[in-house]
């Protein structure tokens, strides 16, 4: 089915990555001295902290001479601690930035009017939720006083005639719900070639010429009218900007695991996002949705090629396309900006641990692909850093896992250890003894580094525009904060093992299929959870057994308990907090306690759409 306006074709050349590219229509990006100093304040402390911990560990090992295993441990520590330190320094820079006034747009104060296409790609989603969100956004835009014109496109890749028929009914219900003259269109592709990349490319090539900008949404995206207009104003007011990314806030979380993500995003996210916006400046990143893009710049500069494949054929599709598209825009001379202070940008998250991990596997595959693109010509150094950072977000898990295994096998300097027990060989004849004092110092330092961004975020909620009453009051906020920290610590070892598994699967050539996300989540049967978490459970039980025999250090007990309880933690992740009065406020954010108008409107429109579809189905059945 296709209900679309007249075609307005736009050329979208495929980019060549082995030579630079400059867009002759790009105004160019002028460097700013302030950005240099923000980067110094972010990168130098992270490097100094990492150098300090590496020097301390190296000096400790060197007392008995350095051996290959010890050198490997030092390298692993350096790799993991830099990214932890970098997160902390970014948060610290963000804290300083929050005390400064918001930066003004560098161009004219009265931006020219823009024709903006709101693009919502969908793939076998719940129609009531997608079209309910769409109705809320269009109704909100109808109330905004703006020079810009907005048109909504639902771009469907849905498979199956029954699912497609539901979407079509939801679309006609949407058109009937909106004011007369509202521009809303729907197109379903016969073949979903190249997934979301191909879906957006099809629109750009056939209709992109009729619009100045495209605001790319996800199927679970929701944006207020003010946020959409603010992003459009920012793009229109900065002729050098090719893309402006907002900072999506999580909404709609009901389960334990979703609430952990929502609370973390809302409470700790502001300093991190603010720091990120400062040191990236005009070399920002793109997260694939809730961002506005200059259509002609995107078409002329960001046509994605396929990657070389060991399996031959036409090559592999670039999966995490957003990072690469941002890099291509910046390579061509367009600025990529991040505006975290634009309020009213929302997204949803997976409801359970298993749903999160399944989505994370696809993201892992896409982010590791980026390492193959680092040799491409013309990318700005910051664009390359974004790609490395995305990959390291997953490679850190195998590094931590390797350190865990080494620590478990060789113990803490005592005579008994796993290797000696099974082989008779003592690998630590020259291994320095890890005393209780040393262990406490190292563990305290590690936890301080990991928890500091959380502490900074919690201490800066007033600067982020959060009020304690919208978090349930002081005591409720402290309970929520404690719950989030405890649950994050509990889930971290499970996620470490699962991400390690994802990296290994990618390296041996296994690729994840493109399947619809289970956004609402649910309760998985015990056999499914047991099979899914078998590795963590066996590893955790093995560590506990080793401790009972005196072969594994007791300092690994918190990690061992989390891994052994992986099945129970997975079951807990899907528990619905909203069904009981005593738990409904736990890890609640303003989106739960005092939802803004756009979220309330979206919930109303979702219910309205669901009732309309149910009535239509009943009529069709009769």
N, C-alpha and C positions, 0 to 999 in steps of 0.2 A: 504494500500500500504506500502511496506517495501523495501527500497534500503539501505542495511546496510552491513558493513564488517562482516567477520566471527565472531561468538560469542566468547567472552573471559569472561566466568562466574567469578563472584566474590561473595563470601559469604557476606551476609549482615544480621547479627543476630539482632533481635529486642532487644533493651535494656530493662533492668529491673530497674525501678526507685527506688525501695525500698531497694537497696543495692548498694554500691559504685562499680565502675568499673575502672580498670587500664589497659591500652593497653601496653602489654609487649614490643611492638615495638616502643613505644613513647620514645624519648630521655629524656623527662622530661623538666619541665620549671623551670629554676633557677630564683629566685627572684633578683631584682635589687634595690639597696638602693635609687637610684634617683627616682624610681617610688613611693616609700613611701613618699618622700617629695612633689612630684607633687600632690599626693592625699591629703596630709595635706593642701597644698595651695588651693586646690579646695573645700574640704569638710568643713574645719574649718570655713572659712569666711561665707559660706552659713549657717552653724549652728549658728554662732554668730549673723548674720543679722536677722535670724528667731527668735532667742531668744530675741533679742532687741525689735522687733516689738511686739512679744507676751507679753513681760513684760510691754511695754507701754500700750497696750490695756487692759491687766489684771489690771494694776494699775488704769486705767481710770474707768473701771467697778467697781472695789473694793471700790470706794469712797462711793457707796451706798449699798455695800454688793453684793456678787456674788450669782447669781441665776442660775438654770439649763440652761435656755436659753442662758445666758451670757457665761457660761462654754462651751456650744455647739459652740457658735460663736468663742470663743478663739481657740477651737480645729480646726475648719474649717479654720481659719486664719493661724494657724500653718502649717496645711497640704498644703495649697495653696502657702504660701509665701516661704516655704522651696524650692520648685521646681523652683520658679521664681529666688530666690537667688542663687540656684545651677546653673541655666543657666547663670546667670551673672558672677559667680565665674569661671565657665568653660571658658567663653569668655575671662575673664581677664587673666587666665592662658594661654590661646591660644595666646593672644597678646604678652605676655612675650616669649612664645615659638617661635613665628614667627621671633624674633630677633636673635634666635640661629641658628646655622648651622644645616642642615638636618642630622639626625642620620644615621650612616653607618650601613649596614647590619652586624649583629653580627657574621656572619660565613665567609666562604671563599669568595674571591673576584671573582673567576671564577667558577660560579655555573655549575653543571653538566647539560648536555642536558636533556630535559624533553619531553615526548610525552604528549601533552596537547589536551584534547577534549573541544571544545567550544560547550556548550549545550544551545540551544535556545528552551525552551518549548513554544508552542503556543496553543491557544484555541480560535478558531473563530476570528482570527485577520484579519486585512486588508493585504492580501498577498503581495501587491506591497510594502508596508512599511516594513514588516518583511524581505522579501527577498532582498529588496533594501538595507537595513541596513547590511544584511549578506554579500551581494556582496561588499559593501564598506569596510567592515572589512577584508574580505579575500584578496581583492586587496591591501589593505594597508599592510597586513602581508606579501604578496608576495614581497614587496619592502624592508622589514626589513632584516637586516643582523643579524641572530640569529642562535644559535646552536639548538634551540628547533624546534620540529615538531608540527604543529597545524592541527587539523581535526575538521570540523564543523559538528554538528548533529542538524538537525531540528526535534524536538520531538513533534509531533502533538497530541493533544487531541481534535481536531476539530470535531464537530458533524455536520451531514448533508452531503449528497453525493455531492451536488452542491458546497458547500464550500470546501469540500475535493478535488474535481476535480480542482478547482482554485489553491489550494496549490500545487497540483501535477504539473500543468502546470508551476507555478512559480518556482518550484524546477528545472525542466528541463531547463527552461530559465536561471536559475542561473548557472547550470553546464556548459551550453554553453557559458556563459559570462566569466567564470573564466579561467585562464591559464590551459593548459593541465597538468595533474598530481595533481591538487588541490583536496584535500580530502574533499568531501562534501557528506553527507548522509541524508536520510529522512526516518522517521518511523511514521506511524499513528497507534495509539492503537485502537483495536476494542472496548474496554471498557475503559472509563477514570476513572478507579478505584482510589480512594484516591487523585483525583485532581493532582495538581502539585507535591505533595509529591510522589504519586504513579508513576507519569510520570518519575521523576528523579530516583526513586528506581528501576523501570524497566530497565533503561539504566545501572545503576550501577551493578545490578545483572547479566545482560546478556552480557554487553560489557565493564564494568569498569575495568576488569582485564588486558585489553590491553593498559591502559593509566596511566601514573604517576600522572596526575593531571587533574582536570576538572574545566574549567572556566565557572561558571554558569551565564547565561544572562537572561534577561527578554525579552518579545516579543518586547518591545520598547527600548531595550538597544542598545547603540552604543559605541564602543570603538576604539580608534586609535590603529594603529599597535604598536606605542611606548608604550602606556599604557598596552597593552596585554603582550608585552615582559617584561616590567618593573615588572608587577605583577608576571610573571613566574620566572624572575630572583630572586625576593624577596623570593618566596617560595623555589626555588632550593637552594638559598644561606643560608637558615636558616633551618637546619635539624629538629629543634624543632617546626617549624610552621606547623600547620594543616590547617590553613585557613588564607588568607590575603585579607582583604576587602579594596576596593578603595572608594573614596568619589565621587559619581556620581554628575555631574553638569547637570542642566536642560537645554534642548534645544528644539527648535521647538515651543516655546510659541507664540501664535498669539492673543489670547483673553485677555481681561482685567484680569480675574482671573488667567489665566495661567501665564501672565506676572508678576503679584504680586508674585506668587510662585517662578518664575524664578529669578526675581530681588532679592528677599529675600535670596534665596539659594546662589546666586553668590556673593552678596555684604556682607551679614552678616555671611555666612556659614564658611568662612575660620578660624576666631578665634574660633568659636565653635568646628569645626572639629579638629583643631590643639590642643585645650585644651582637647578634648575627647581622642585623640590619646595619650596624655601624661599621663593622670591619668588611662586610661585603660591598656596601655602598652601591655602586653601579655595576658590580660584577656579582649580582645575586644569583639565586637558583630558582628553579621552577619545580613545583611539586605535583604538576599534572592537573590541578583543578583549583577552583576559586581564585583564578588569576585572569587578568585582562591582557590581550595580546594585540598588537598592531597587525591587522590581517595581511597587508601587502608585504610587510617585513617578514612575517612568518612564512608566507608563501615563497618569497624569493630567496630566503636564507636558511630555512630549517627543514627542507625536504630530506627525510632520513634515508640513507642508503641501507642496504642489507650488509650484514657482517659475513666475513668468510667463515665457512662451516667445514668442520672436519668430515661431515657426512656428505659433502658435495651439494649438488642442486643449486638453487638460486641464492643460497646463503641464509643466515639466521636473521630473523627480525630483531631489531633492537627493542628490548622489552621495557626497560625503564627509560622510556623515550624522553621524559621531561627534562632530566639533567642534560641530556645531549642537545635537545632543542634550545635550552637556555645557553649552552656553550656555543652553539652555532650562531645564535642571534648576536651574542657578544663578539664572536669572531668576526662577524660581518660589519661591526661598527655600531651596533645598537646597545643601549644600556638595558640591564636587567635589574629591576629594583624590587625591594622587599619593604612593605609598609605594615609593620605589625600593629600600629596604633589605629588602623581602620577597624572599627568595631562592627559586629553584625555578620561575620563570616563563620559558617558552621559546617561541620561534617559529622558523620557517625562512625563508630568503630565496631569491630567484631565483638560479639557478646560473650564468647567463651574462649578459654585457653586454646582449645583445638582449632576453632575457627581462626583465631589470630595466627596460629602457627601455619595453617594452610595458606593464608594470605601471605605470610612472611616468607614462605618458600619461594613464591613467585617473585617477590621483591628481592630476595637474596640472589636469585638467578640473574635478574636484570642488573643489579648493582655490581655483581662480579663481572658481568660483560664489559663494564666500563673500563676495566683494567686493560682490555685489548684496544681501547680507543685512545689511550694516553699518548701514543706516538703520532696521532693525527696532527696535521699542520695547522697552525694559526690559532689554536685555542689559547685564550688568556690563561695565565698561570692560576688565577683564582677559579676558573672553570675546571681546570685539571684538578685542583685541590678538592672541589666539590665531589668530583668523581672518585678520587682516592678516599675521601671521607666516607662516602656512601658505601664503598666496598669494605673499608675497615670496620664499619659498624657491624659487619658480619664476620670478618676475619678475626676480630678480637675474641670471638667465642672459641674458635679452635685454639687460639693462643692461651686463653684462660684454662681451657680444658687440658691442654698439654701441661701447664704448670700444676694443675690439680693432680694429674696422673703421676707426675714426677714426685710431687710432695707425698702422695699416698704410697708410692713404691719405696722411696728411700727414707721415709720417716723424718725425724727432726734431729738427728744426730745421736740418738740412743743406739744401743747395740743391736736391738731387734728391728727388723724391717722385712717387708714382703719379699724383696729380691733375695736376701740372705736366707730367709725361711725356706724358699722353694729351690734355690740353686746352691746354697752354701757359700756364695760369693758375697762379700761385703763391699758394696760400691762406694762406701763413704769412709774409707780408711783415712782419707785426708779431708773429709767433709767437716766444715766447722759446726760445732754444736749449736743448735738453736735453743737457747735457754728460754725459760718462761718469760724473762724480761724482754729478750729479743722478740719473742713471738707476740707479746702484748704490744710492743712498740710498733711492729710492722702491721699488725691487725688494726690497731688504733689509727695509724696513718692511712691505711687503705679505706677504712670506713669513713674517716673524716673527709677524704677526697671524694668519695662517692656521695656522701650525704650533704656536703657543703652547698651544692647547687640547690638542693631542696630547702635547706635552711635559709639561704639567700632569698629564694622565691617566697617562702612563707613569711619572711620578715618584711617583704616589699609589697604585700598585697594592697596596701593603701595607695601606693604609687601606681599600681596597675589598675586602679579604679574599682577595686573590690571592697565591699563593706562587710564587716563581720556579721551583721544581721542577715545578709544574703547568703552567708555560709552557715547559718544556724545559731549564731552567737559564739562567744568565746569558748565555752566548754565543748560545744558540738564541733567547733573547728579543731580543737586540740584532739578530740577523739578521732575525728576523720583523719587528721594528720598522722596520728600514731598508727591507725589502721593501714593507711596507704604505705607508710614506711615498712611496717611489719610484713604486709602482703607482698610488697615489691621485693623485699629480701627473700621471702619464701619462694616466689616464682622465679627469681633470677637464675638459680642453678638449673631449673628445668628448661628455661629458655636457652641457656648456654648450651646444653646438650643438644637440644633440637636444632639450634642454629649451626652447631658443629655438624650435625647430620645433614643439614641442608647444603652446607659447603661441600661436604664429601660427595653427596649425590651429584652436585653440579660438576665437580672435578672428574668424576667417572663417566660423565656424559649423559646422566639422566635429566630429562627436561620435564618441567611441570606443564600439565595441560591447562588450557584456558577454560576455566569453569566458573559459573556464576558464584558470587559470594553469598554465603549464608548470613545475611546481615542481622537477622533477628535472633540467630542462635537457637539453642535449645538444649535439652538434656540428652546426652549420649548414653547408650546402654553400657553397662559395666564391661562386657567383653570388648567393645570397641575402644574404650578408654584404656583397658589393660593392654591390648595389642599396640595402641598408639604410643603408650608411655613405657613399653617393656624395657627399653635400654636404660632409661633413668632409674626405674625401679630396681633392676638387677644391679646397676652400678651402686646405688645408694645402699642396698642391702649388703653388697660386698664390702663397702667401706665400713659399715657398722660391724660386720663380722670381723674385719681386720682390727678394729678398735677393741673389740671384746677379747681378741687374742694378744693384744699389746703390740701389734705390728704396724698399725696406722696411727698417726698422731691424733690426739683428741681435738686439736684445733680445727680439724675438718668436720667436727660433729654437726654444726649448723647446716653445712652443705649436704652432708650425708642424710640428715633427717629430711631435708626438702626433697632430695632425689628419691628416697625411699617412699615418701608420701606423695609422689607425683600423681598417682591415680586419684587420691583423695582431694588433692589441690585442684585437679582438673574438674572433678565433680563440683567442688565448691565454687569454681569460677562461674558456673552457669546459674547459681542461685539468684533468684529475683529478689532484690532488696526492697523493691517498691510495693510488694504485696503485704508487708507487715508494717504496722505503724512504728514499732520500735526501731526498725532497721531502715525505713524509707529515707531518713535524713543522713545516714552514714555516707561519708565521702561525697556529700552533696555539694554542688556548686550553685551559683546564681541561676544557671539553666535548669536546676532542679527546684531550688527553694523559691525562686521568684522569676520564672521564665519571662524573657522579653517578649514583646508583642509578636514578633515574626515567628517565634517558636510556638506560641499559643495558637496563632493563626494556622500554622502548618499542621498542628495536631487536629484542629477542627476540620481543615480541608481534607486531611487523610481519612478521617472518619466519614466525611460526606462522600468522598470518592468510593470508599469501601461499600457504603450502603447503596450507592448508585450501581456499582458493578454487581453486587449481590442481587439487586432487583432485576437488573438486565439478565442475569443468568437464570433467574427463576422464570422470567417471561420466555426466554429461549427454550428452557426445559419443558415448558407447558406446550 
